[in-house]
């Protein structure tokens, strides 16, 4: 590991107003649809040793925003997230290991009562003090999941081949966290 973690040691609370918990998937094979969750929270704890480090994130499915109200309504329906019966996404890290200057955060991602292990590649973005005296750290993360692994199987076959919604979903995290 070559990244110096000493400035990051401590507990950090995600600032949702300056962060993005997003995703991207292919639509109709030819284009990408991007979205994010507007309501989420989480903490990152960085220890002097990576084995003492952890991260947790939760989000509300009813806050999903893809920029299209009809699509958002469909995602909230029983075909996908079924927000009337389950409204929470949760991620709890199990391990964090160095990967050069980056980190691999492995954790349990729970969607609709199904939990799967997910790896996120995380890059440290730096530390700064904002004009209000808050010490902030930036973290950027990416990962990929199969939505079928979480019981999200709704789809429509296309006449030209392929499906309306890709099984693969890219996860995108742009996090600003405030030191506690």
VORODREN-270988 format. One record per residue: residue number from 1; x, y, z of N, C-alpha, C in turn. Coordinates in Angstrom, 2 decimals. Example, Ala and Ser with C-alpha at 12.3 -4.5 7.8 and 13.67 -1.06 7.14 Angstrom:
residues 2
<resi 1 nu 13.19 nv -5.69 nw 7.80 cau 12.30 cav -4.50 caw 7.80 cu 13.20 cv -3.30 cw 7.80>
<resi 2 nu 12.85 nv -2.25 nw 7.08 cau 13.67 cav -1.06 caw 7.14 cu 12.90 cv 0.03 cw 7.87>
END
This chain:
residues 180
<resi 1 nu 0.86 nv -1.19 nw 0.00 cau 0.00 cav 0.00 caw 0.00 cu 0.89 cv 1.23 cw 0.00>
<resi 2 nu 0.61 nv 2.15 nw -0.89 cau 1.40 cav 3.37 caw -0.92 cu 0.63 cv 4.60 cw -0.48>
<resi 3 nu -0.69 nv 4.50 nw -0.33 cau -1.48 cav 5.65 caw 0.12 cu -1.27 cv 5.87 cw 1.61>
<resi 4 nu -1.06 nv 7.12 nw 2.00 cau -0.91 cav 7.47 caw 3.41 cu -2.30 cv 7.71 cw 3.99>
<resi 5 nu -2.72 nv 6.81 nw 4.89 cau -4.06 cav 6.91 caw 5.48 cu -4.11 cv 7.80 cw 6.71>
<resi 6 nu -2.98 nv 8.22 nw 7.23 cau -2.98 cav 8.94 caw 8.51 cu -3.91 cv 10.15 cw 8.52>
<resi 7 nu -4.01 nv 10.97 nw 7.47 cau -4.94 cav 12.10 caw 7.53 cu -6.41 cv 11.68 cw 7.55>
<resi 8 nu -6.69 nv 10.44 nw 7.12 cau -8.07 cav 9.95 caw 7.01 cu -8.55 cv 9.23 cw 8.28>
<resi 9 nu -7.65 nv 8.95 nw 9.20 cau -8.02 cav 8.17 caw 10.38 cu -9.12 cv 8.90 cw 11.15>
<resi 10 nu -10.19 nv 8.16 nw 11.45 cau -11.32 cav 8.71 caw 12.17 cu -12.63 cv 8.28 cw 11.55>
<resi 11 nu -13.71 nv 8.85 nw 12.04 cau -15.05 cav 8.54 caw 11.53 cu -15.56 cv 9.71 cw 10.71>
<resi 12 nu -16.10 nv 9.38 nw 9.55 cau -16.59 cav 10.36 caw 8.59 cu -18.05 cv 10.06 cw 8.29>
<resi 13 nu -18.88 nv 11.08 nw 8.27 cau -20.30 cav 10.93 caw 7.94 cu -20.53 cv 11.50 cw 6.54>
<resi 14 nu -21.17 nv 10.71 nw 5.70 cau -21.44 cav 11.14 caw 4.33 cu -22.37 cv 12.35 cw 4.34>
<resi 15 nu -22.01 nv 13.35 nw 3.56 cau -22.83 cav 14.55 caw 3.37 cu -23.63 cv 14.35 cw 2.08>
<resi 16 nu -24.91 nv 13.95 nw 2.16 cau -25.68 cav 13.65 caw 0.96 cu -25.86 cv 14.85 cw 0.03>
<resi 17 nu -25.80 nv 16.07 nw 0.57 cau -26.01 cav 17.24 caw -0.28 cu -24.81 cv 17.53 cw -1.17>
<resi 18 nu -23.68 nv 16.89 nw -0.88 cau -22.47 cav 17.08 caw -1.70 cu -21.93 cv 15.74 cw -2.21>
<resi 19 nu -22.79 nv 14.73 nw -2.25 cau -22.39 cav 13.39 caw -2.66 cu -23.39 cv 12.84 cw -3.66>
<resi 20 nu -23.01 nv 11.78 nw -4.33 cau -23.90 cav 11.12 caw -5.29 cu -23.76 cv 9.62 cw -5.15>
<resi 21 nu -24.88 nv 8.97 nw -4.97 cau -24.95 cav 7.51 caw -4.94 cu -25.69 cv 7.11 cw -6.20>
<resi 22 nu -24.93 nv 6.77 nw -7.25 cau -25.53 cav 6.61 caw -8.56 cu -25.33 cv 5.24 cw -9.18>
<resi 23 nu -25.94 nv 5.08 nw -10.35 cau -25.86 cav 3.83 caw -11.09 cu -26.04 cv 4.12 cw -12.58>
<resi 24 nu -25.68 nv 3.11 nw -13.38 cau -25.80 cav 3.22 caw -14.83 cu -26.04 cv 1.83 cw -15.40>
<resi 25 nu -26.95 nv 1.73 nw -16.36 cau -27.20 cav 0.45 caw -17.02 cu -27.57 cv 0.71 cw -18.48>
<resi 26 nu -27.45 nv -0.30 nw -19.28 cau -27.81 cav -0.17 caw -20.70 cu -29.31 cv -0.30 cw -20.88>
<resi 27 nu -29.85 nv 0.51 nw -21.78 cau -31.28 cav 0.49 caw -22.12 cu -31.41 cv 0.21 cw -23.61>
<resi 28 nu -32.25 nv -0.77 nw -23.96 cau -32.50 cav -1.13 caw -25.36 cu -31.21 cv -1.43 cw -26.12>
<resi 29 nu -30.21 nv -1.90 nw -25.41 cau -28.91 cav -2.32 caw -25.92 cu -28.04 cv -1.16 cw -26.42>
<resi 30 nu -28.63 nv -0.06 nw -26.86 cau -27.88 cav 0.96 caw -27.58 cu -27.50 cv 2.20 cw -26.78>
<resi 31 nu -28.04 nv 2.37 nw -25.59 cau -27.75 cav 3.60 caw -24.85 cu -27.66 cv 3.28 cw -23.35>
<resi 32 nu -27.21 nv 4.25 nw -22.59 cau -27.09 cav 4.08 caw -21.14 cu -28.11 cv 4.97 cw -20.44>
<resi 33 nu -28.66 nv 4.45 nw -19.36 cau -29.53 cav 5.23 caw -18.48 cu -28.80 cv 5.38 cw -17.16>
<resi 34 nu -28.76 nv 6.60 nw -16.66 cau -28.09 cav 6.88 caw -15.39 cu -29.13 cv 7.37 cw -14.38>
<resi 35 nu -28.85 nv 7.11 nw -13.14 cau -29.74 cav 7.56 caw -12.08 cu -28.99 cv 7.64 cw -10.77>
<resi 36 nu -29.72 nv 8.07 nw -9.75 cau -29.12 cav 8.17 caw -8.42 cu -30.24 cv 8.08 cw -7.38>
<resi 37 nu -29.83 nv 7.93 nw -6.14 cau -30.75 cav 7.96 caw -5.01 cu -30.59 cv 9.30 cw -4.32>
<resi 38 nu -31.70 nv 10.01 nw -4.12 cau -31.65 cav 11.33 caw -3.50 cu -31.56 cv 11.24 cw -1.97>
<resi 39 nu -32.07 nv 10.14 nw -1.40 cau -32.07 cav 9.99 caw 0.05 cu -31.16 cv 8.83 cw 0.43>
<resi 40 nu -30.04 nv 9.16 nw 1.07 cau -29.09 cav 8.14 caw 1.53 cu -28.24 cv 8.70 cw 2.65>
<resi 41 nu -27.59 nv 7.79 nw 3.37 cau -26.70 cav 8.18 caw 4.46 cu -25.66 cv 7.11 cw 4.64>
<resi 42 nu -24.62 nv 7.44 nw 5.37 cau -23.60 cav 6.44 caw 5.62 cu -22.44 cv 7.00 cw 6.41>
<resi 43 nu -21.59 nv 6.08 nw 6.83 cau -20.38 cav 6.45 caw 7.56 cu -19.20 cv 5.66 cw 7.02>
<resi 44 nu -18.05 nv 6.27 nw 7.13 cau -16.79 cav 5.61 caw 6.78 cu -15.88 cv 5.77 cw 7.99>
<resi 45 nu -15.35 nv 4.67 nw 8.47 cau -14.40 cav 4.71 caw 9.57 cu -13.06 cv 4.22 cw 9.05>
<resi 46 nu -12.04 nv 5.05 nw 9.21 cau -10.70 cav 4.69 caw 8.76 cu -9.84 cv 4.49 cw 9.99>
<resi 47 nu -9.31 nv 3.29 nw 10.11 cau -8.43 cav 2.97 caw 11.23 cu -6.97 cv 3.09 cw 10.83>
<resi 48 nu -6.09 nv 3.08 nw 11.82 cau -4.66 cav 3.12 caw 11.54 cu -4.25 cv 1.88 cw 10.74>
<resi 49 nu -5.00 nv 0.82 nw 10.90 cau -4.81 cav -0.43 caw 10.16 cu -6.09 cv -0.65 cw 9.34>
<resi 50 nu -5.94 nv -1.09 nw 8.11 cau -7.13 cav -1.29 caw 7.26 cu -8.13 cv -2.26 cw 7.86>
<resi 51 nu -7.65 nv -3.22 nw 8.67 cau -8.58 cav -4.19 caw 9.27 cu -9.52 cv -3.51 cw 10.27>
<resi 52 nu -9.19 nv -2.31 nw 10.72 cau -10.04 cav -1.56 caw 11.64 cu -10.91 cv -0.53 cw 10.90>
<resi 53 nu -10.92 nv -0.61 nw 9.58 cau -11.69 cav 0.33 caw 8.76 cu -13.01 cv -0.31 cw 8.32>
<resi 54 nu -14.02 nv 0.54 nw 8.09 cau -15.33 cav 0.02 caw 7.68 cu -16.13 cv 1.11 cw 6.98>
<resi 55 nu -17.19 nv 0.66 nw 6.30 cau -18.09 cav 1.60 caw 5.64 cu -19.50 cv 1.03 cw 5.66>
<resi 56 nu -20.48 nv 1.91 nw 5.86 cau -21.88 cav 1.52 caw 5.76 cu -22.62 cv 2.60 cw 4.97>
<resi 57 nu -23.56 nv 2.16 nw 4.14 cau -24.38 cav 3.08 caw 3.37 cu -25.78 cv 2.51 cw 3.30>
<resi 58 nu -26.77 nv 3.37 nw 3.42 cau -28.16 cav 2.96 caw 3.20 cu -28.82 cv 4.01 cw 2.32>
<resi 59 nu -29.81 nv 3.56 nw 1.54 cau -30.53 cav 4.46 caw 0.64 cu -31.99 cv 4.06 cw 0.60>
<resi 60 nu -32.83 nv 4.99 nw 0.22 cau -34.27 cav 4.76 caw 0.07 cu -34.61 cv 4.60 cw -1.41>
<resi 61 nu -35.20 nv 3.46 nw -1.76 cau -35.58 cav 3.22 caw -3.15 cu -36.59 cv 4.24 cw -3.66>
<resi 62 nu -37.46 nv 4.73 nw -2.79 cau -38.47 cav 5.69 caw -3.26 cu -37.87 cv 7.05 cw -3.61>
<resi 63 nu -36.55 nv 7.21 nw -3.41 cau -35.89 cav 8.46 caw -3.79 cu -35.15 cv 8.33 cw -5.12>
<resi 64 nu -35.36 nv 7.22 nw -5.83 cau -34.66 cav 7.01 caw -7.09 cu -35.02 cv 8.09 cw -8.10>
<resi 65 nu -34.01 nv 8.54 nw -8.84 cau -34.22 cav 9.61 caw -9.82 cu -33.37 cv 9.31 cw -11.05>
<resi 66 nu -34.05 nv 9.02 nw -12.17 cau -33.35 cav 8.79 caw -13.43 cu -33.61 cv 9.92 cw -14.42>
<resi 67 nu -34.30 nv 10.95 nw -13.96 cau -34.62 cav 12.07 caw -14.84 cu -35.88 cv 11.85 cw -15.65>
<resi 68 nu -36.61 nv 10.77 nw -15.37 cau -37.84 cav 10.47 caw -16.11 cu -38.86 cv 9.92 cw -15.12>
<resi 69 nu -39.93 nv 10.68 nw -14.86 cau -40.92 cav 10.31 caw -13.84 cu -41.58 cv 8.96 cw -14.13>
<resi 70 nu -41.89 nv 8.68 nw -15.40 cau -42.51 cav 7.39 caw -15.73 cu -41.56 cv 6.23 cw -15.42>
<resi 71 nu -40.30 nv 6.37 nw -15.81 cau -39.32 cav 5.31 caw -15.53 cu -39.12 cv 5.16 cw -14.02>
<resi 72 nu -39.04 nv 6.29 nw -13.30 cau -38.88 cav 6.22 caw -11.85 cu -40.06 cv 5.49 cw -11.21>
<resi 73 nu -41.26 nv 5.79 nw -11.68 cau -42.45 cav 5.11 caw -11.16 cu -42.40 cv 3.61 cw -11.42>
<resi 74 nu -41.93 nv 3.23 nw -12.59 cau -41.81 cav 1.80 caw -12.90 cu -40.76 cv 1.15 cw -12.00>
<resi 75 nu -39.64 nv 1.82 nw -11.76 cau -38.60 cav 1.27 caw -10.88 cu -39.10 cv 1.12 cw -9.44>
<resi 76 nu -40.01 nv 1.97 nw -9.02 cau -40.56 cav 1.90 caw -7.66 cu -41.64 cv 0.82 cw -7.54>
<resi 77 nu -42.16 nv 0.34 nw -8.68 cau -43.26 cav -0.64 caw -8.68 cu -42.77 cv -2.04 cw -8.30>
<resi 78 nu -43.71 nv -2.95 nw -8.19 cau -43.40 cav -4.34 caw -7.85 cu -42.54 cv -5.02 cw -8.92>
<resi 79 nu -42.50 nv -4.48 nw -10.14 cau -41.63 cav -5.05 caw -11.18 cu -40.15 cv -4.95 cw -10.81>
<resi 80 nu -39.81 nv -3.93 nw -10.01 cau -38.41 cav -3.73 caw -9.63 cu -38.27 cv -3.66 cw -8.10>
<resi 81 nu -38.24 nv -2.45 nw -7.53 cau -37.90 cav -2.30 caw -6.11 cu -39.06 cv -2.49 cw -5.14>
<resi 82 nu -40.30 nv -2.43 nw -5.62 cau -41.47 cav -2.70 caw -4.78 cu -41.43 cv -1.89 cw -3.49>
<resi 83 nu -41.37 nv -0.56 nw -3.62 cau -41.17 cav 0.31 caw -2.47 cu -42.31 cv 0.25 cw -1.44>
<resi 84 nu -43.46 nv -0.26 nw -1.84 cau -44.55 cav -0.40 caw -0.85 cu -44.24 cv -1.49 cw 0.17>
<resi 85 nu -43.37 nv -2.44 nw -0.19 cau -43.06 cav -3.54 caw 0.71 cu -41.63 cv -3.54 cw 1.21>
<resi 86 nu -40.73 nv -2.93 nw 0.48 cau -39.33 cav -2.84 caw 0.91 cu -38.73 cv -1.58 cw 0.30>
<resi 87 nu -38.22 nv -0.70 nw 1.13 cau -37.77 cav 0.59 caw 0.63 cu -36.30 cv 0.86 cw 0.91>
<resi 88 nu -35.57 nv -0.13 nw 1.41 cau -34.21 cav 0.13 caw 1.84 cu -33.17 cv -0.68 cw 1.09>
<resi 89 nu -32.13 nv 0.00 nw 0.68 cau -30.91 cav -0.60 caw 0.17 cu -29.88 cv -0.44 cw 1.29>
<resi 90 nu -29.06 nv -1.47 nw 1.51 cau -28.03 cav -1.36 caw 2.56 cu -26.73 cv -1.98 cw 2.09>
<resi 91 nu -25.63 nv -1.34 nw 2.42 cau -24.29 cav -1.87 caw 2.17 cu -23.52 cv -1.81 cw 3.48>
<resi 92 nu -22.90 nv -2.95 nw 3.85 cau -22.07 cav -3.02 caw 5.05 cu -20.76 cv -3.70 cw 4.66>
<resi 93 nu -19.66 nv -3.00 nw 4.83 cau -18.37 cav -3.57 caw 4.43 cu -17.99 cv -4.75 cw 5.31>
<resi 94 nu -17.25 nv -5.68 nw 4.70 cau -16.69 cav -6.83 caw 5.42 cu -15.17 cv -6.75 cw 5.48>
<resi 95 nu -14.58 nv -6.14 nw 4.43 cau -13.13 cav -5.99 caw 4.42 cu -12.74 cv -4.84 cw 3.50>
<resi 96 nu -11.59 nv -4.26 nw 3.80 cau -11.02 cav -3.21 caw 2.96 cu -9.55 cv -3.57 cw 2.80>
<resi 97 nu -9.12 nv -3.68 nw 1.54 cau -7.72 cav -4.03 caw 1.28 cu -7.14 cv -3.03 cw 0.29>
<resi 98 nu -5.85 nv -2.80 nw 0.42 cau -5.15 cav -1.88 caw -0.48 cu -5.00 cv -2.52 cw -1.85>
<resi 99 nu -5.08 nv -1.67 nw -2.87 cau -4.88 cav -2.06 caw -4.27 cu -4.09 cv -0.94 cw -4.92>
<resi 100 nu -2.79 nv -0.92 nw -4.66 cau -1.96 cav 0.22 caw -5.07 cu -2.35 cv 1.43 cw -4.25>
<resi 101 nu -2.67 nv 2.54 nw -4.92 cau -3.12 cav 3.74 caw -4.23 cu -4.62 cv 3.71 cw -3.94>
<resi 102 nu -5.30 nv 2.71 nw -4.48 cau -6.74 cav 2.58 caw -4.31 cu -7.04 cv 1.48 cw -3.29>
<resi 103 nu -8.33 nv 1.21 nw -3.11 cau -8.76 cav 0.21 caw -2.14 cu -9.90 cv -0.61 cw -2.72>
<resi 104 nu -9.97 nv -1.85 nw -2.33 cau -11.10 cav -2.70 caw -2.67 cu -11.92 cv -2.87 cw -1.39>
<resi 105 nu -13.14 nv -2.36 nw -1.42 cau -14.05 cav -2.49 caw -0.28 cu -15.03 cv -3.60 cw -0.64>
<resi 106 nu -14.96 nv -4.69 nw 0.10 cau -15.87 cav -5.82 caw -0.11 cu -16.92 cv -5.76 cw 0.98>
<resi 107 nu -18.17 nv -5.89 nw 0.57 cau -19.23 cav -5.82 caw 1.56 cu -20.49 cv -6.51 cw 1.10>
<resi 108 nu -21.44 nv -6.56 nw 2.01 cau -22.74 cav -7.15 caw 1.75 cu -23.69 cv -6.06 cw 1.29>
<resi 109 nu -24.23 nv -6.23 nw 0.09 cau -25.24 cav -5.32 caw -0.46 cu -26.58 cv -6.04 cw -0.37>
<resi 110 nu -27.55 nv -5.39 nw 0.28 cau -28.88 cav -5.97 caw 0.45 cu -29.91 cv -5.16 cw -0.32>
<resi 111 nu -30.64 nv -5.85 nw -1.19 cau -31.72 cav -5.26 caw -1.99 cu -32.89 cv -6.22 cw -1.95>
<resi 112 nu -34.05 nv -5.75 nw -1.53 cau -35.28 cav -6.56 caw -1.50 cu -35.11 cv -7.86 cw -0.71>
<resi 113 nu -34.38 nv -7.80 nw 0.39 cau -34.22 cav -8.97 caw 1.25 cu -33.18 cv -9.96 cw 0.76>
<resi 114 nu -32.48 nv -9.65 nw -0.33 cau -31.42 cav -10.53 caw -0.85 cu -30.09 cv -9.84 cw -0.63>
<resi 115 nu -29.15 nv -10.57 nw -0.06 cau -27.83 cav -10.02 caw 0.23 cu -26.78 cv -10.75 cw -0.59>
<resi 116 nu -25.94 nv -9.98 nw -1.26 cau -24.86 cav -10.51 caw -2.08 cu -23.58 cv -9.74 cw -1.75>
<resi 117 nu -22.46 nv -10.43 nw -1.89 cau -21.16 cav -9.78 caw -1.71 cu -20.82 cv -8.96 cw -2.95>
<resi 118 nu -20.32 nv -7.74 nw -2.73 cau -19.99 cav -6.82 caw -3.81 cu -18.62 cv -6.22 cw -3.52>
<resi 119 nu -17.82 nv -6.07 nw -4.58 cau -16.54 cav -5.38 caw -4.48 cu -16.66 cv -4.00 cw -5.08>
<resi 120 nu -16.19 nv -3.00 nw -4.35 cau -16.15 cav -1.62 caw -4.84 cu -14.69 cv -1.18 cw -4.89>
<resi 121 nu -14.28 nv -0.64 nw -6.01 cau -12.94 cav -0.05 caw -6.10 cu -13.07 cv 1.40 cw -5.68>
<resi 122 nu -12.31 nv 1.79 nw -4.66 cau -12.44 cav 3.12 caw -4.06 cu -11.12 cv 3.87 cw -4.16>
<resi 123 nu -11.24 nv 5.11 nw -4.58 cau -10.09 cav 6.01 caw -4.70 cu -10.25 cv 7.14 cw -3.69>
<resi 124 nu -9.17 nv 7.47 nw -3.01 cau -9.19 cav 8.61 caw -2.09 cu -9.12 cv 9.89 cw -2.91>
<resi 125 nu -9.98 nv 10.86 nw -2.57 cau -10.04 cav 12.10 caw -3.33 cu -9.33 cv 13.27 cw -2.68>
<resi 126 nu -8.89 nv 13.09 nw -1.45 cau -8.21 cav 14.17 caw -0.76 cu -9.01 cv 14.67 cw 0.43>
<resi 127 nu -8.39 nv 15.59 nw 1.16 cau -8.99 cav 16.18 caw 2.36 cu -8.87 cv 17.69 cw 2.26>
<resi 128 nu -9.92 nv 18.39 nw 2.67 cau -9.92 cav 19.86 caw 2.68 cu -10.82 cv 20.35 cw 3.80>
<resi 129 nu -10.56 nv 21.54 nw 4.27 cau -11.44 cav 22.19 caw 5.24 cu -12.30 cv 23.18 cw 4.48>
<resi 130 nu -13.63 nv 23.05 nw 4.65 cau -14.54 cav 23.94 caw 3.92 cu -14.64 cv 25.29 cw 4.63>
<resi 131 nu -15.30 nv 26.29 nw 4.04 cau -15.40 cav 27.62 caw 4.64 cu -16.12 cv 27.65 cw 5.99>
<resi 132 nu -16.80 nv 26.55 nw 6.34 cau -17.55 cav 26.50 caw 7.60 cu -16.78 cv 25.75 cw 8.68>
<resi 133 nu -15.52 nv 25.38 nw 8.39 cau -14.68 cav 24.70 caw 9.35 cu -14.82 cv 23.19 cw 9.37>
<resi 134 nu -15.62 nv 22.62 nw 8.47 cau -15.75 cav 21.17 caw 8.40 cu -14.57 cv 20.57 cw 7.65>
<resi 135 nu -13.99 nv 19.53 nw 8.22 cau -12.94 cav 18.79 caw 7.53 cu -13.64 cv 17.74 cw 6.68>
<resi 136 nu -13.40 nv 17.79 nw 5.37 cau -14.07 cav 16.91 caw 4.41 cu -13.06 cv 16.00 cw 3.73>
<resi 137 nu -13.52 nv 14.78 nw 3.48 cau -12.72 cav 13.83 caw 2.69 cu -13.55 cv 13.41 cw 1.50>
<resi 138 nu -12.87 nv 13.20 nw 0.38 cau -13.54 cav 12.74 caw -0.82 cu -13.19 cv 11.29 cw -1.10>
<resi 139 nu -14.18 nv 10.53 nw -1.53 cau -14.01 cav 9.14 caw -1.91 cu -14.79 cv 8.91 cw -3.20>
<resi 140 nu -14.18 nv 8.25 nw -4.16 cau -14.89 cav 7.87 caw -5.39 cu -14.84 cv 6.37 cw -5.50>
<resi 141 nu -15.99 nv 5.77 nw -5.83 cau -16.03 cav 4.32 caw -5.91 cu -16.82 cv 3.84 cw -7.11>
<resi 142 nu -16.44 nv 2.67 nw -7.60 cau -17.16 cav 2.03 caw -8.69 cu -17.27 cv 0.54 cw -8.41>
<resi 143 nu -18.30 nv -0.05 nw -8.96 cau -18.50 cav -1.49 caw -8.87 cu -19.52 cv -1.91 cw -9.90>
<resi 144 nu -19.79 nv -3.19 nw -9.94 cau -20.79 cav -3.69 caw -10.88 cu -21.53 cv -4.85 cw -10.23>
<resi 145 nu -22.83 nv -4.88 nw -10.46 cau -23.65 cav -5.98 caw -9.94 cu -24.51 cv -6.53 cw -11.08>
<resi 146 nu -25.00 nv -7.74 nw -10.86 cau -26.04 cav -8.33 caw -11.70 cu -27.35 cv -8.09 cw -10.98>
<resi 147 nu -28.28 nv -7.39 nw -11.61 cau -29.55 cav -7.11 caw -10.94 cu -30.33 cv -8.40 cw -10.69>
<resi 148 nu -30.13 nv -9.43 nw -11.53 cau -30.81 cav -10.71 caw -11.34 cu -30.41 cv -11.37 cw -10.01>
<resi 149 nu -29.17 nv -11.11 nw -9.57 cau -28.72 cav -11.65 caw -8.29 cu -29.55 cv -11.14 cw -7.13>
<resi 150 nu -30.28 nv -10.05 nw -7.35 cau -31.10 cav -9.45 caw -6.30 cu -32.60 cv -9.61 cw -6.59>
<resi 151 nu -32.92 nv -10.53 nw -7.48 cau -34.32 cav -10.79 caw -7.80 cu -34.97 cv -9.74 cw -8.68>
<resi 152 nu -34.18 nv -8.88 nw -9.30 cau -34.70 cav -7.83 caw -10.18 cu -34.65 cv -8.37 cw -11.61>
<resi 153 nu -35.66 nv -9.15 nw -11.98 cau -35.62 cav -9.90 caw -13.23 cu -36.54 cv -9.37 cw -14.32>
<resi 154 nu -37.36 nv -8.37 nw -14.04 cau -38.29 cav -7.87 caw -15.05 cu -37.51 cv -7.44 cw -16.29>
<resi 155 nu -38.05 nv -7.78 nw -17.47 cau -37.42 cav -7.37 caw -18.71 cu -38.36 cv -7.60 cw -19.88>
<resi 156 nu -38.00 nv -7.09 nw -21.04 cau -38.74 cav -7.28 caw -22.28 cu -37.72 cv -7.59 cw -23.37>
<resi 157 nu -37.97 nv -8.67 nw -24.12 cau -37.11 cav -9.01 caw -25.26 cu -37.36 cv -8.01 cw -26.39>
<resi 158 nu -36.30 nv -7.64 nw -27.08 cau -36.41 cav -6.71 caw -28.21 cu -36.46 cv -7.49 cw -29.52>
<resi 159 nu -37.22 nv -7.00 nw -30.46 cau -37.33 cav -7.64 caw -31.77 cu -35.98 cv -7.75 cw -32.47>
<resi 160 nu -35.11 nv -6.79 nw -32.23 cau -33.79 cav -6.77 caw -32.87 cu -32.76 cv -7.60 cw -32.11>
<resi 161 nu -33.17 nv -8.25 nw -31.03 cau -32.26 cav -9.03 caw -30.20 cu -31.89 cv -8.27 cw -28.94>
<resi 162 nu -31.59 nv -9.01 nw -27.92 cau -31.25 cav -8.41 caw -26.64 cu -32.49 cv -8.09 cw -25.83>
<resi 163 nu -32.28 nv -7.33 nw -24.76 cau -33.37 cav -7.01 caw -23.83 cu -33.42 cv -5.51 cw -23.58>
<resi 164 nu -34.58 nv -5.06 nw -23.13 cau -34.79 cav -3.64 caw -22.87 cu -33.84 cv -3.11 cw -21.80>
<resi 165 nu -33.65 nv -3.89 nw -20.71 cau -32.81 cav -3.45 caw -19.60 cu -31.68 cv -4.45 cw -19.39>
<resi 166 nu -30.45 nv -3.96 nw -19.38 cau -29.30 cav -4.83 caw -19.16 cu -29.34 cv -5.44 cw -17.76>
<resi 167 nu -28.79 nv -6.62 nw -17.64 cau -28.66 cav -7.25 caw -16.32 cu -27.56 cv -6.57 cw -15.50>
<resi 168 nu -26.53 nv -6.07 nw -16.17 cau -25.39 cav -5.48 caw -15.47 cu -25.66 cv -4.02 cw -15.12>
<resi 169 nu -25.40 nv -3.68 nw -13.87 cau -25.59 cav -2.32 caw -13.37 cu -24.27 cv -1.84 cw -12.80>
<resi 170 nu -23.78 nv -0.71 nw -13.30 cau -22.56 cav -0.12 caw -12.77 cu -22.93 cv 0.79 cw -11.60>
<resi 171 nu -22.22 nv 0.66 nw -10.51 cau -22.41 cav 1.49 caw -9.32 cu -21.39 cv 2.62 cw -9.36>
<resi 172 nu -21.84 nv 3.83 nw -9.00 cau -20.97 cav 5.01 caw -9.04 cu -21.16 cv 5.81 cw -7.75>
<resi 173 nu -20.08 nv 5.97 nw -7.01 cau -20.14 cav 6.69 caw -5.74 cu -19.19 cv 7.88 cw -5.80>
<resi 174 nu -19.72 nv 9.06 nw -5.55 cau -18.94 cav 10.27 caw -5.41 cu -19.29 cv 10.82 cw -4.04>
<resi 175 nu -18.39 nv 10.63 nw -3.10 cau -18.72 cav 10.88 caw -1.69 cu -17.89 cv 12.03 cw -1.11>
<resi 176 nu -18.58 nv 12.95 nw -0.47 cau -17.97 cav 13.96 caw 0.38 cu -18.41 cv 13.64 cw 1.80>
<resi 177 nu -17.44 nv 13.40 nw 2.67 cau -17.77 cav 13.02 caw 4.05 cu -17.13 cv 14.00 cw 5.01>
<resi 178 nu -17.83 nv 14.25 nw 6.11 cau -17.37 cav 15.21 caw 7.11 cu -16.83 cv 14.46 cw 8.33>
<resi 179 nu -15.63 nv 14.85 nw 8.76 cau -15.01 cav 14.20 caw 9.90 cu -15.78 cv 14.54 cw 11.19>
<resi 180 nu -15.99 nv 13.56 nw 11.99 cau -16.71 cav 13.73 caw 13.26 cu -15.76 cv 13.93 cw 14.41>
END
